[in-house]
Amino acid sequence: MRHFFTLLPCFAILTGCGAGDRAAPWRSILVDKEKVCFSVNKDDVLSRYNISFTQDGKYKEYASEKTLSLSYPASCVKLALTPGYTYGVSYTLNNINYRYVFFIDNDWNVQSSQ
């Protein structure tokens, strides 16, 4: 019985216990003042994205699309993000869920928060 409890955390890790966006692999995106590009590969297909941030302690969804089928250059979405915030992104590319977190400072330097 003692061995069971020793192996239990290993089974949880291997089976993806609590899988969701938190368990999604980290993959960066391209961000500039006018757009966000989820991929610049014409073979990739973007099917979903969600961009959010927290303001005054409240979760705010900035942009979200759930039923897409976009390849480059359409996988670059025109968005005017605001400097001074940390953004959280979850998206599905080629049927694989990814996540990315980044901060835009007031000089428009984009910094990954991995």
C-alpha positions in Angstrom: 0.0 0.0 0.0 2.9 2.3 0.7 4.2 1.9 -2.8 0.8 2.9 -4.2 1.0 6.3 -2.5 4.6 6.7 -3.6 3.6 6.1 -7.2 0.3 8.1 -7.1 2.0 11.5 -8.0 3.8 9.8 -11.0 0.5 8.5 -12.3 -1.1 12.0 -12.0 1.7 13.5 -14.0 1.6 10.9 -16.7 -2.1 11.0 -17.1 -2.2 14.8 -17.2 -4.3 15.3 -14.1 -5.9 18.7 -14.2 -5.2 19.1 -17.9 -6.4 22.4 -19.5 -4.8 25.6 -20.5 -2.4 25.4 -17.5 -1.1 22.1 -18.8 -0.8 23.3 -22.4 2.7 23.7 -23.7 4.3 27.2 -23.9 4.6 28.6 -27.4 5.4 32.2 -28.2 3.5 34.5 -30.6 4.6 37.6 -32.5 3.2 40.8 -31.1 3.5 44.4 -32.4 1.5 47.6 -32.1 -1.0 46.6 -34.8 -1.3 42.8 -34.7 -0.8 39.5 -33.0 0.5 36.6 -35.2 -0.1 33.1 -33.9 1.9 31.6 -36.7 3.7 32.7 -39.8 3.8 29.2 -41.3 1.3 28.8 -44.1 0.8 25.1 -43.2 -0.4 25.9 -39.6 -4.1 26.3 -38.9 -5.3 28.5 -36.1 -8.7 27.3 -34.8 -9.2 29.2 -31.5 -7.6 32.0 -29.4 -8.3 33.9 -26.2 -6.4 36.9 -25.1 -7.0 38.3 -21.6 -5.5 40.5 -18.9 -6.2 41.6 -15.3 -7.1 45.2 -14.5 -7.8 46.4 -11.0 -7.9 42.8 -9.8 -10.6 41.8 -12.3 -10.2 39.4 -15.2 -10.9 40.9 -18.6 -11.2 39.1 -21.9 -9.5 41.3 -24.6 -10.3 39.2 -27.7 -11.6 35.7 -28.3 -12.6 33.5 -31.2 -13.6 29.9 -30.9 -14.4 28.6 -34.3 -11.7 29.6 -36.8 -9.7 27.9 -39.6 -7.0 30.5 -40.4 -3.6 30.1 -42.0 -0.9 32.8 -42.5 -1.4 35.6 -43.2 -4.9 35.4 -41.8 -3.5 33.9 -38.6 -2.2 37.4 -37.8 -5.1 39.2 -36.1 -5.3 43.0 -36.0 -5.5 44.0 -32.4 -4.4 47.3 -30.7 -3.1 46.0 -27.4 -2.4 48.5 -24.6 1.1 48.9 -23.1 1.5 48.5 -19.4 -0.4 45.1 -19.1 0.5 41.5 -18.8 -1.5 39.5 -21.3 -2.4 35.8 -21.1 -3.0 34.0 -24.3 -4.4 30.5 -25.0 -4.8 29.3 -28.5 -5.2 26.1 -30.7 -2.8 25.6 -33.6 -3.0 22.4 -35.6 -5.4 20.9 -33.0 -2.8 21.5 -30.2 -3.6 23.8 -27.3 -0.8 26.3 -26.5 -0.4 29.2 -24.0 1.8 32.3 -23.8 2.1 35.2 -21.3 3.8 38.5 -22.1 4.1 42.0 -20.8 4.2 45.2 -23.0 6.0 48.1 -21.3 5.3 51.7 -22.1 8.1 51.8 -24.8 6.4 48.8 -26.5 9.0 46.3 -25.6 7.3 42.9 -25.4 8.7 40.7 -22.7 7.8 37.0 -22.3 6.7 36.1 -18.8 7.6 32.4 -19.0 
